[in-house]
Amino acid sequence: MLLSDDHRAVQDAVRTYVQERVAPQAAAWDKSCHFPRAELRGLADLGCYGVAVPDELGGAGLDYLALAIILEEVAAGDGATSTVISVNNCPVCSILMAFGNDDQKERFLKPLARGDMLGAFCLTEPHVGSEAGGLRTTARRVVDESGEGYVLDGVKQFITSGKNGDVAIVMAVTDKAAGKRGISAFLVPTSTPGYRVARLEDKMGQHASDTAQIVFEDCRVPVEYRLADEGMGLKIALSGLEGGRIGIASQSVGMARAAFEVALAYSRERRAFGQPIFEHQAVQFKLAEMAMKIEAARQLIHHAAALKDAGRPCLKEAAMAKLFASEMAERVCSAAIQVLGGYGYVS
C-alpha cells in the first residue's frame, strides 16, 4: 500500500536517526551485552516508545501503520533495540491504554510512552509457555497493616526487559477453580521486594536486549495496581496479540531488509570470473527472491495494521503477517549468508 506523506516523514526521521546513531553501535552493544538505555533517548524523543498512544497520554499520537514502519526501521539498525521498543509499545502501552484507569495511566502509561520508563510483559512460564490456562503464578489477596493488596508467587520465563524494565504487567491466577476466568493482571514495579531476576538467558543473538527468568516470592502489590477487575487477565493478555504480532512481523522485515542490503552491496563488490558476482544469474535470482519475499511480508503487515487502525478485526491477518514475516526473515538471512560465502560466517 502507498504511504501517506506523514507516514513517509516518520519513516525518514526514524531511518535517519537509526542509521546514524544506532546501527553503527549495534555490533558493539551485542558483543558486550550492553543495554543502551541512555543511547536510545533519541528514539524516545521521536515518540518511538508510545507510537499509538495519544498525545495527551505522553505518546506520539500516531497509528499502528506508523508503528509497523518505525519498528521496521529500528530493526534494520538493531534487532535487539527493536525488541525492547516493540514490547514497550505493544503489549505494555496498548494494554494500559485499553484497561488502565486514570491513575494507572498517569502513574505508568505516560512515562512509558515518553520513554522515561520501560515496560515488560510477564505471561510465559517455564512449563506451559504462553498457554494462559496452565499458569501457576498466583496472586493471593491480603489485607494487612499496609492495606489491601495481592501477594504474587511464581516464575515467569523469557521476559523481555525483565531486568532492565521499570514496570511489568504480570498475569497471575487469583481463582484456581475458575480456570481461564480466574486469571488477573497486575502492574508490578520491578523495584518491588519479591521481584527477582533469577537468570538471564544466554541467547544466540540480540544480546543488547535482556531476556530474563523472573521469580516472584511474596511480592506484594497494592490493590490499586490490579488492571481492571479480577478474572479479566486472559482478556487483557489476548488484547495485545494483534498489535504484538504486527510489531514482531515488522521487526522481522527490518532485520531481513538489513541482511538483504548487505548481501546486495557485497554482490556488487565481490568479483568472480572477471565480473562482480551480481552479474551472475544465479546470484541475481537469489537476490530477486529475497527482495520479493521482503516486500510480500511488508504488504501483509501494512494490510493488518490498516485494518487495526480502521477499527476492524485483524487477528487472522496479524497472525498471517507474523508467521510469514518470521519465516521469511530466517530464509532471507540464510540466503544472505550464502551470497557472502565465507564472510557470511564471520563476525
C-alpha positions as CSV (number, residue, x, y, z in Angstrom):
1,M,0.0,0.0,0.0
2,L,1.1,3.6,-0.6
3,L,2.3,5.5,2.4
4,S,0.9,9.0,3.2
5,D,3.3,11.9,3.3
6,D,3.0,11.9,7.1
7,H,4.0,8.2,7.3
8,R,6.9,8.8,5.0
9,A,8.1,11.7,7.2
10,V,8.0,9.4,10.2
11,Q,9.9,6.7,8.2
12,D,12.6,9.2,7.1
13,A,13.1,10.6,10.6
14,V,13.4,7.3,12.3
15,R,15.6,5.8,9.5
16,T,18.0,8.7,9.7
17,Y,18.4,8.5,13.4
18,V,18.7,4.7,13.5
19,Q,21.3,4.6,10.7
20,E,23.3,7.4,12.2
21,R,23.1,6.7,15.9
22,V,22.0,3.0,16.4
23,A,23.3,0.9,13.5
24,P,27.0,1.8,13.9
25,Q,27.0,0.8,17.5
26,A,24.7,-2.3,17.3
27,A,27.5,-4.9,16.9
28,A,29.5,-3.5,19.9
29,W,26.3,-3.5,22.0
30,D,25.7,-7.1,21.1
31,K,29.2,-8.3,21.8
32,S,29.3,-6.6,25.2
33,C,25.6,-7.4,26.1
34,H,25.2,-3.6,26.7
35,F,21.7,-2.4,27.3
36,P,21.6,1.0,25.6
37,R,19.1,2.9,27.7
38,A,20.9,6.2,27.6
39,E,21.9,5.9,24.0
40,L,18.3,5.4,22.9
41,R,17.0,8.6,24.4
42,G,16.7,10.0,20.9
43,L,14.3,7.3,19.9
44,A,12.2,8.2,22.9
45,D,12.2,11.8,21.8
46,L,11.0,10.7,18.4
47,G,8.0,9.1,20.0
48,C,9.0,5.5,19.4
49,Y,8.2,4.2,22.8
50,G,4.5,5.1,22.6
51,V,3.7,5.3,18.9
52,A,-0.1,4.7,19.1
53,V,-0.5,6.4,22.5
54,P,-2.4,9.7,22.3
55,D,-0.5,13.0,22.7
56,E,-2.3,13.8,26.0
57,L,-1.0,10.5,27.5
58,G,2.6,11.1,26.6
59,G,2.7,9.3,23.2
60,A,3.3,10.2,19.6
61,G,-0.4,10.1,18.7
62,L,0.2,8.1,15.6
63,D,-1.3,4.8,14.4
64,Y,-0.4,1.1,14.0
65,L,0.8,1.6,10.5
66,A,3.3,4.1,11.8
67,L,4.3,1.6,14.5
68,A,4.9,-1.0,11.8
69,I,7.0,1.4,9.8
70,I,9.0,2.5,12.9
71,L,9.7,-1.0,14.1
72,E,11.0,-2.0,10.6
73,E,13.4,0.9,10.6
74,V,14.6,0.3,14.1
75,A,15.1,-3.5,13.4
76,A,17.0,-2.7,10.3
77,G,19.6,-1.0,12.5
78,D,19.5,-3.3,15.6
79,G,17.2,-6.2,16.2
80,A,17.7,-6.0,20.0
81,T,16.6,-2.4,20.2
82,S,13.5,-3.1,18.1
83,T,12.5,-5.9,20.5
84,V,12.8,-3.6,23.5
85,I,10.7,-0.9,21.8
86,S,8.2,-3.4,20.4
87,V,7.3,-4.9,23.7
88,N,7.0,-1.4,25.3
89,N,4.5,-0.3,22.7
90,C,2.5,-3.5,22.5
91,P,1.5,-5.2,24.7
92,V,2.6,-2.9,27.5
93,C,1.3,0.5,26.4
94,S,-1.6,-0.9,24.4
95,I,-2.9,-2.8,27.5
96,L,-2.6,0.2,29.7
97,M,-4.5,2.3,27.2
98,A,-7.3,-0.2,27.0
99,F,-7.6,-1.3,30.6
100,G,-5.7,1.2,32.8
101,N,-7.7,3.6,35.0
102,D,-6.9,7.3,35.1
103,D,-4.5,6.9,38.0
104,Q,-2.6,4.0,36.3
105,K,-2.4,5.9,33.1
106,E,-0.9,8.9,34.9
107,R,1.5,6.9,37.0
108,F,2.6,4.3,34.4
109,L,1.4,4.9,30.9
110,K,2.6,8.5,30.5
111,P,6.2,7.8,31.5
112,L,6.2,4.5,29.5
113,A,5.0,6.3,26.3
114,R,7.6,9.1,26.8
115,G,10.4,6.6,27.2
116,D,11.0,7.7,30.8
117,M,10.1,4.2,31.9
118,L,10.4,0.8,30.2
119,G,7.9,-2.0,30.4
120,A,7.9,-5.8,30.5
121,F,5.2,-8.3,29.9
122,C,5.1,-11.4,32.1
123,L,2.8,-14.1,30.8
124,T,5.1,-17.0,29.7
125,E,6.0,-19.6,32.3
126,P,8.7,-22.4,32.1
127,H,6.3,-25.4,32.0
128,V,3.5,-24.1,29.9
129,G,4.9,-21.4,27.6
130,S,2.2,-18.8,26.9
131,E,-0.8,-21.1,27.5
132,A,-2.8,-18.9,29.8
133,G,-4.9,-21.8,31.0
134,G,-1.9,-23.5,32.5
135,L,-0.5,-20.6,34.5
136,R,0.8,-21.4,38.0
137,T,1.8,-18.0,39.2
138,T,-0.7,-17.0,41.9
139,A,-1.9,-13.7,43.3
140,R,-3.3,-14.1,46.8
141,R,-5.5,-11.3,48.1
142,V,-4.5,-10.0,51.5
143,V,-5.4,-7.3,54.0
144,D,-2.7,-6.2,56.4
145,E,-1.2,-3.1,58.1
146,S,-0.3,-1.8,54.6
147,G,-3.8,-2.0,53.4
148,E,-5.5,-4.2,50.8
149,G,-3.3,-5.8,48.2
150,Y,-2.1,-9.0,46.5
151,V,0.9,-11.3,47.1
152,L,2.4,-12.8,44.0
153,D,4.3,-16.1,43.9
154,G,5.6,-17.9,40.8
155,V,8.0,-18.0,37.9
156,K,7.9,-16.2,34.6
157,Q,10.2,-17.2,31.7
158,F,11.6,-15.4,28.6
159,I,10.7,-12.0,29.8
160,T,12.0,-9.2,27.5
161,S,13.4,-6.3,29.6
162,G,12.8,-8.3,32.7
163,K,16.0,-7.0,34.2
164,N,16.2,-3.5,32.7
165,G,12.5,-2.7,32.7
166,D,10.9,-0.5,35.3
167,V,7.4,-2.0,35.5
168,A,6.0,-5.3,34.4
169,I,2.4,-6.4,33.5
170,V,2.0,-9.7,35.3
171,M,-0.6,-12.4,34.7
172,A,-1.4,-14.4,37.8
173,V,-4.1,-16.8,39.0
174,T,-6.5,-15.3,41.5
175,D,-9.1,-18.1,41.5
176,K,-7.8,-21.6,40.6
177,A,-11.3,-23.0,40.5
178,A,-12.3,-20.6,37.7
179,G,-9.7,-21.9,35.2
180,K,-9.0,-19.3,32.5
181,R,-11.5,-17.0,34.0
182,G,-9.5,-16.9,37.2
183,I,-6.6,-15.0,35.8
184,S,-6.0,-11.4,36.7
185,A,-3.4,-8.8,35.6
186,F,-1.2,-6.7,37.8
187,L,1.2,-3.8,37.4
188,V,4.4,-4.6,39.3
189,P,7.3,-2.1,39.5
190,T,10.5,-4.1,39.2
191,S,11.8,-2.4,42.3
192,T,9.1,-4.2,44.4
193,P,10.5,-6.5,47.1
194,G,9.9,-10.1,45.9
195,Y,10.5,-9.3,42.2
196,R,13.8,-11.2,41.5
197,V,15.7,-11.7,38.3
198,A,16.7,-15.3,38.7
199,R,18.5,-15.8,35.4
200,L,19.4,-14.0,32.1
201,E,19.2,-16.2,29.1
202,D,22.3,-16.8,27.0
203,K,20.8,-16.3,23.6
204,M,22.2,-16.8,20.1
205,G,21.7,-13.1,19.3
206,Q,20.0,-9.9,20.5
207,H,22.3,-9.7,23.5
208,A,21.6,-6.0,23.9
209,S,18.0,-6.9,24.9
210,D,17.8,-8.8,28.2
211,T,15.6,-11.9,28.3
212,A,15.1,-13.0,31.9
213,Q,13.6,-15.5,34.2
214,I,11.6,-13.7,36.9
215,V,10.8,-15.2,40.2
216,F,8.0,-13.7,42.4
217,E,8.5,-14.5,46.1
218,D,6.0,-12.9,48.5
219,C,5.8,-10.0,46.0
220,R,3.2,-7.6,47.4
221,V,1.4,-5.0,45.3
222,P,-1.4,-2.8,46.4
223,V,-4.9,-3.4,45.1
224,E,-4.6,-0.2,43.1
225,Y,-2.1,-1.9,40.8
226,R,-4.6,-4.5,39.6
227,L,-5.6,-3.9,36.0
228,A,-9.4,-3.9,35.6
229,D,-11.4,-6.5,37.6
230,E,-10.3,-9.9,38.9
231,G,-10.7,-12.6,36.2
232,M,-10.0,-10.2,33.3
233,G,-6.4,-11.3,32.9
234,L,-7.0,-13.6,29.9
235,K,-8.9,-10.9,28.0
236,I,-6.2,-8.4,28.8
237,A,-3.4,-10.7,27.7
238,L,-5.2,-11.6,24.4
239,S,-5.9,-7.9,23.7
240,G,-2.3,-7.3,22.9
241,L,-2.0,-10.1,20.3
242,E,-3.0,-8.1,17.3
243,G,-0.6,-5.2,17.8
244,G,2.1,-7.5,19.2
245,R,2.0,-9.7,16.1
246,I,2.2,-6.7,13.8
247,G,5.2,-5.5,15.8
248,I,7.1,-8.8,15.6
249,A,6.4,-9.1,11.9
250,S,7.7,-5.6,11.3
251,Q,10.9,-6.4,13.2
252,S,11.3,-9.5,11.0
253,V,11.0,-7.4,7.9
254,G,13.5,-4.9,9.2
255,M,16.2,-7.5,10.0
256,A,15.6,-9.3,6.7
257,R,15.9,-6.0,4.8
258,A,19.2,-5.2,6.5
259,A,20.6,-8.7,5.6
260,F,19.4,-8.2,2.0
261,E,21.0,-4.8,1.7
262,V,24.4,-6.2,3.0
263,A,24.2,-9.1,0.5
264,L,23.3,-6.8,-2.4
265,A,26.1,-4.4,-1.6
266,Y,28.6,-7.3,-1.3
267,S,27.5,-8.8,-4.6
268,R,28.4,-5.6,-6.4
269,E,31.9,-5.6,-4.9
270,R,32.9,-9.2,-4.9
271,R,34.3,-10.3,-8.2
272,A,34.5,-13.8,-9.6
273,F,35.4,-15.0,-13.1
274,G,36.2,-11.4,-14.1
275,Q,33.0,-9.7,-13.0
276,P,31.0,-8.8,-9.9
277,I,29.0,-11.8,-8.7
278,F,25.9,-9.6,-9.0
279,E,26.2,-10.2,-12.8
280,H,25.9,-14.0,-12.3
281,Q,22.3,-15.1,-13.0
282,A,22.2,-17.5,-10.0
283,V,23.0,-14.7,-7.6
284,Q,20.5,-12.4,-9.3
285,F,17.8,-15.0,-8.9
286,K,18.6,-15.3,-5.2
287,L,18.6,-11.6,-4.6
288,A,15.4,-11.1,-6.5
289,E,13.6,-13.8,-4.5
290,M,14.9,-12.2,-1.3
291,A,13.5,-8.8,-2.3
292,M,10.2,-10.3,-3.3
293,K,9.7,-12.1,0.0
294,I,10.5,-9.0,2.0
295,E,8.0,-6.9,0.0
296,A,5.3,-9.5,0.3
297,A,5.8,-9.7,4.1
298,R,5.7,-5.9,4.3
299,Q,2.4,-5.7,2.5
300,L,0.8,-8.3,4.7
301,I,1.9,-6.3,7.7
302,H,0.7,-3.0,6.4
303,H,-2.7,-4.6,5.5
304,A,-3.1,-5.9,9.0
305,A,-2.1,-2.5,10.5
306,A,-4.5,-0.7,8.3
307,L,-7.3,-2.9,9.4
308,K,-6.5,-2.3,13.0
309,D,-6.3,1.4,12.5
310,A,-9.8,1.2,10.9
311,G,-11.1,-0.5,14.0
312,R,-11.7,-3.7,12.2
313,P,-10.8,-7.2,13.5
314,C,-7.4,-8.3,12.3
315,L,-6.3,-11.2,14.5
316,K,-6.1,-13.5,11.5
317,E,-4.3,-11.0,9.3
318,A,-1.9,-10.1,12.1
319,A,-1.1,-13.8,12.7
320,M,-0.6,-14.4,9.0
321,A,1.8,-11.5,8.8
322,K,3.8,-12.6,11.8
323,L,4.1,-16.2,10.6
324,F,5.0,-15.3,7.0
325,A,7.4,-12.5,8.0
326,S,9.2,-14.5,10.7
327,E,9.8,-17.5,8.4
328,M,10.8,-15.1,5.6
329,A,13.4,-13.4,7.8
330,E,15.1,-16.7,8.5
331,R,15.2,-17.7,4.9
332,V,16.4,-14.3,3.7
333,C,19.1,-14.1,6.3
334,S,20.3,-17.6,5.4
335,A,20.3,-16.7,1.7
336,A,22.4,-13.5,2.6
337,I,24.9,-15.7,4.3
338,Q,25.2,-17.8,1.1
339,V,25.7,-14.7,-1.0
340,L,28.6,-13.6,1.3
341,G,30.2,-17.0,1.2
342,G,32.8,-17.5,3.9
343,Y,32.4,-13.9,5.0
344,G,28.8,-14.7,5.9
345,Y,30.1,-16.9,8.8
346,V,32.5,-14.5,10.4
347,S,31.7,-11.5,12.7
